[in-house]
Amino acid sequence: MTELFFITTYSLKPKNKKAQAAVEFCERYNHALVNGRISYDAIFAELKLLCKQLNESDTRTRELQVHRSLDDRFLTLRFQDDVHDCVFRLCFTKVQRTYQFSELISVAEDSLITE
């Protein structure tokens, strides 16, 4: 069974147009489900490409970079050489279980409520 992740996003007020463009792009991932590691890696690759394009279009500001956390729970966009200058963060939470409707009830009615 593949892993399923839920994404929440966090951002601060953008400091310049480059950061604003990055925030607008990353907002599309807020409250999304990611199916498997391949999709996680694809998002990381998209963000690397975004950073490259933004850095090429605006060379006057510091370089924007994307970083993975060691446990792969966060993808962070931040400006070069400043760990605390976070532009945007995507947080990946592993989905523990899912619920799917079924017309068959496999639990006896009297066992649903325990006193």
C-alpha atoms as a printed R data frame, in Angstrom:
    type eleno elety resid chain resno       x      y       z
1   ATOM     1    CA   MET     A     1   0.000  0.000   0.000
2   ATOM     2    CA   THR     A     2   1.370  3.411  -0.905
3   ATOM     3    CA   GLU     A     3   1.832  6.151   1.635
4   ATOM     4    CA   LEU     A     4  -0.665  8.993   1.672
5   ATOM     5    CA   PHE     A     5   0.329 12.465   2.906
6   ATOM     6    CA   PHE     A     6  -1.759 15.508   3.787
7   ATOM     7    CA   ILE     A     7  -0.187 18.907   3.074
8   ATOM     8    CA   THR     A     8  -0.631 22.074   5.096
9   ATOM     9    CA   THR     A     9   1.174 25.258   4.163
10  ATOM    10    CA   TYR     A    10   2.612 28.146   6.163
11  ATOM    11    CA   SER     A    11   3.970 31.431   4.915
12  ATOM    12    CA   LEU     A    12   4.994 34.817   6.214
13  ATOM    13    CA   LYS     A    13   4.274 38.119   4.536
14  ATOM    14    CA   PRO     A    14   6.422 38.138   1.378
15  ATOM    15    CA   LYS     A    15   9.315 40.612   1.452
16  ATOM    16    CA   ASN     A    16   9.624 41.114  -2.310
17  ATOM    17    CA   LYS     A    17   8.094 40.148  -5.656
18  ATOM    18    CA   LYS     A    18  10.150 36.964  -5.907
19  ATOM    19    CA   ALA     A    19   8.837 35.754  -2.553
20  ATOM    20    CA   GLN     A    20   5.292 36.798  -3.499
21  ATOM    21    CA   ALA     A    21   5.446 34.739  -6.707
22  ATOM    22    CA   ALA     A    22   6.736 31.721  -4.751
23  ATOM    23    CA   VAL     A    23   3.939 32.019  -2.172
24  ATOM    24    CA   GLU     A    24   1.265 32.279  -4.860
25  ATOM    25    CA   PHE     A    25   2.629 29.164  -6.582
26  ATOM    26    CA   CYS     A    26   2.902 27.133  -3.366
27  ATOM    27    CA   GLU     A    27  -0.601 27.964  -2.137
28  ATOM    28    CA   ARG     A    28  -1.951 25.454  -4.666
29  ATOM    29    CA   TYR     A    29  -0.690 22.645  -2.426
30  ATOM    30    CA   ASN     A    30  -2.558 23.749   0.706
31  ATOM    31    CA   HIS     A    31  -4.871 21.017   2.067
32  ATOM    32    CA   ALA     A    32  -3.960 18.551  -0.669
33  ATOM    33    CA   LEU     A    33  -3.424 14.814  -0.483
34  ATOM    34    CA   VAL     A    34  -0.212 13.409  -1.941
35  ATOM    35    CA   ASN     A    35  -0.248  9.798  -3.008
36  ATOM    36    CA   GLY     A    36   3.134  8.170  -2.446
37  ATOM    37    CA   ARG     A    37   6.805  9.082  -2.417
38  ATOM    38    CA   ILE     A    38   6.932  9.612  -6.172
39  ATOM    39    CA   SER     A    39   4.404 12.451  -5.891
40  ATOM    40    CA   TYR     A    40   6.364 13.918  -2.968
41  ATOM    41    CA   ASP     A    41   9.527 13.872  -5.086
42  ATOM    42    CA   ALA     A    42   7.642 15.456  -7.997
43  ATOM    43    CA   ILE     A    43   6.571 18.375  -5.774
44  ATOM    44    CA   PHE     A    44  10.187 18.795  -4.646
45  ATOM    45    CA   ALA     A    45  11.317 18.857  -8.299
46  ATOM    46    CA   GLU     A    46   8.609 21.428  -9.173
47  ATOM    47    CA   LEU     A    47   9.751 23.684  -6.338
48  ATOM    48    CA   LYS     A    48  13.401 23.393  -7.437
49  ATOM    49    CA   LEU     A    49  12.376 24.411 -10.960
50  ATOM    50    CA   LEU     A    50  10.293 27.289  -9.584
51  ATOM    51    CA   CYS     A    51  13.282 28.560  -7.596
52  ATOM    52    CA   LYS     A    52  15.514 28.321 -10.648
53  ATOM    53    CA   GLN     A    53  13.059 30.271 -12.821
54  ATOM    54    CA   LEU     A    54  12.484 32.961 -10.194
55  ATOM    55    CA   ASN     A    55  16.219 33.340  -9.563
56  ATOM    56    CA   GLU     A    56  16.888 33.734 -13.300
57  ATOM    57    CA   SER     A    57  14.113 36.306 -13.724
58  ATOM    58    CA   ASP     A    58  15.158 38.442 -10.733
59  ATOM    59    CA   THR     A    59  18.911 38.505 -10.173
60  ATOM    60    CA   ARG     A    60  18.917 41.596  -7.927
61  ATOM    61    CA   THR     A    61  17.624 39.791  -4.833
62  ATOM    62    CA   ARG     A    62  19.147 36.899  -2.915
63  ATOM    63    CA   GLU     A    63  18.787 33.443  -4.389
64  ATOM    64    CA   LEU     A    64  15.692 31.474  -3.421
65  ATOM    65    CA   GLN     A    65  16.302 27.823  -2.487
66  ATOM    66    CA   VAL     A    66  14.191 24.812  -1.552
67  ATOM    67    CA   HIS     A    67  15.264 22.515   1.276
68  ATOM    68    CA   ARG     A    68  14.036 19.135   2.543
69  ATOM    69    CA   SER     A    69  13.972 18.335   6.221
70  ATOM    70    CA   LEU     A    70  15.961 15.277   7.292
71  ATOM    71    CA   ASP     A    71  12.782 13.314   8.018
72  ATOM    72    CA   ASP     A    72  11.049 14.529   4.795
73  ATOM    73    CA   ARG     A    73   8.210 16.117   6.766
74  ATOM    74    CA   PHE     A    74   8.886 19.641   5.477
75  ATOM    75    CA   LEU     A    75   9.795 21.342   2.232
76  ATOM    76    CA   THR     A    76  10.978 24.883   2.912
77  ATOM    77    CA   LEU     A    77  11.587 27.752   0.510
78  ATOM    78    CA   ARG     A    78  14.037 30.278   1.889
79  ATOM    79    CA   PHE     A    79  16.598 32.797   0.753
80  ATOM    80    CA   GLN     A    80  20.212 31.732   0.377
81  ATOM    81    CA   ASP     A    81  22.448 31.763   3.473
82  ATOM    82    CA   ASP     A    82  19.632 32.562   5.904
83  ATOM    83    CA   VAL     A    83  18.113 29.630   7.753
84  ATOM    84    CA   HIS     A    84  15.613 31.853   9.552
85  ATOM    85    CA   ASP     A    85  14.357 33.730   6.481
86  ATOM    86    CA   CYS     A    86  11.635 31.245   5.554
87  ATOM    87    CA   VAL     A    87   9.419 32.272   2.644
88  ATOM    88    CA   PHE     A    88   7.161 29.235   2.582
89  ATOM    89    CA   ARG     A    89   6.871 25.831   4.222
90  ATOM    90    CA   LEU     A    90   4.941 22.762   3.118
91  ATOM    91    CA   CYS     A    91   4.265 20.327   5.958
92  ATOM    92    CA   PHE     A    92   3.607 16.696   5.090
93  ATOM    93    CA   THR     A    93   1.588 14.662   7.576
94  ATOM    94    CA   LYS     A    94   1.269 10.947   6.970
95  ATOM    95    CA   VAL     A    95  -2.377  9.899   6.819
96  ATOM    96    CA   GLN     A    96  -2.914  7.223   9.451
97  ATOM    97    CA   ARG     A    97  -6.148  5.787   8.096
98  ATOM    98    CA   THR     A    98  -8.839  6.509   5.559
99  ATOM    99    CA   TYR     A    99 -12.563  5.952   5.598
100 ATOM   100    CA   GLN     A   100 -14.546  4.828   2.600
101 ATOM   101    CA   PHE     A   101 -18.304  4.383   2.424
102 ATOM   102    CA   SER     A   102 -19.552  0.834   2.197
103 ATOM   103    CA   GLU     A   103 -23.088 -0.491   2.091
104 ATOM   104    CA   LEU     A   104 -22.019 -3.557   4.051
105 ATOM   105    CA   ILE     A   105 -21.843 -3.054   7.798
106 ATOM   106    CA   SER     A   106 -19.295 -5.383   9.324
107 ATOM   107    CA   VAL     A   107 -19.744 -4.271  12.944
108 ATOM   108    CA   ALA     A   108 -22.651 -5.385  15.110
109 ATOM   109    CA   GLU     A   109 -24.863 -2.471  16.143
110 ATOM   110    CA   ASP     A   110 -24.551 -3.164  19.867
111 ATOM   111    CA   SER     A   111 -20.726 -3.019  19.747
112 ATOM   112    CA   LEU     A   112 -20.555  0.539  18.411
113 ATOM   113    CA   ILE     A   113 -21.218  2.145  21.796
114 ATOM   114    CA   THR     A   114 -19.371  0.934  24.840
115 ATOM   115    CA   GLU     A   115 -20.239  2.057  28.337
